[in-house]
Amino acid sequence: MELTTSTSTSANTTPAAARRRNAARDADGMAVASFVLGLVGLLALNVVLGPLSVVLASAALLRGTTRRGRAFLGLGLGVADLLVLLAFMSADNTLSWSF
């Protein structure tokens, strides 16, 4: 009686490959979240959403996202949020802005 074991050594089934896929997916999610938060931050809560967008975009770029364009847009929108906040703060000397 002969025992044979079949093991597949495919790179797609190893735990390291699964971790890399999950890390790339997380970085892509951070890039998209940065873009969305930066876009919403132009309209409301830019004191919170601007810095959050900048941090998420930076983390996504450092982790090697495949959506680099979206991460750069999120970074730019986060900076724009802060510039809009600064402009409105200098106009009415408060931490918030109103119409």
N, C-alpha and C positions, 0 to 999 in steps of 0.2 A: 504494500500500500504506500503510495507516494503522496506526500503532502506538498502542495504548491501554494504559495501565497503570491497574490498579484497586488502589487502596489503601484499606484500611479504617482509619478513624480512630476506631474504637471505643475507649472509655475502658478497656474490659476487656482490651485487648490491648497496651496501652502498658507499657513497663517500669516506669514510676512507679506505675501501678495495681497491678502485680504485687508491687512492693516494699511497697506499703501493705497489701496482703492478707497478705503474709508477715509483716510487722511486727505486724499485728493477731492473726494466728495465733500468733506467738511470745508476745505478751503474754497471750493466753488460756491458752496452755500454762504460762506462769509462774504465772498465778493458780491453775490446777488443781494444779500441783506444790506451790505454797505451802500450799494446803489439805491435801493429802495428807501432806506433810512435817510440818506442824503437828499433824495428827491422830496420826501415828505417833510424833512427838516426845513426846506425853503419856505414852507407854508406855515408850519406850527412847531413849537417846541425846539427851535433851533439851538437853544442853549444846551440841550441834552442830546439831541439827535446828531448835531454836527460833530462833536468830539467822538461820539460812538461810531459814526460812519468812518471817521478817520482811523480809529483804532481797528475796526474790522477790516478795512481795506488794507492797512499795513500788515495785519496778521495774515490775510489771504495772500498777499504778495510774498511775504516771507516764507509761507508754507508751499509756495509754488503752484498757485492756482492755474488752471487751464483757461480761465476766464479773466485774463489780465486786463483786457479792455474795460470790462465791467468794474473791476477793482479800481482801475485808474479813474473811471468816471465817479465811483463812490468816493474816492479820495478827493477829487476836485469838487464834488458837490458838498462834501463835509467842510472843506475849506471855504467854499462859497457861503455855506450856512453861517459860519463864524464871521465872515466879512459882512454879511447882511445884518447880523446881530450887532456887530460893531458900528455899522453905519446908523442903525436905528437908535442904538444907545447914545451915540454922540448927538443925534438930532433932538432927543427929548430927555437926556440925562437920567435914564432909568435902565434897569436890567432887562426889561421886556419892551416890546413894541406893540403899538395899537394903531388902529386906523383913525 
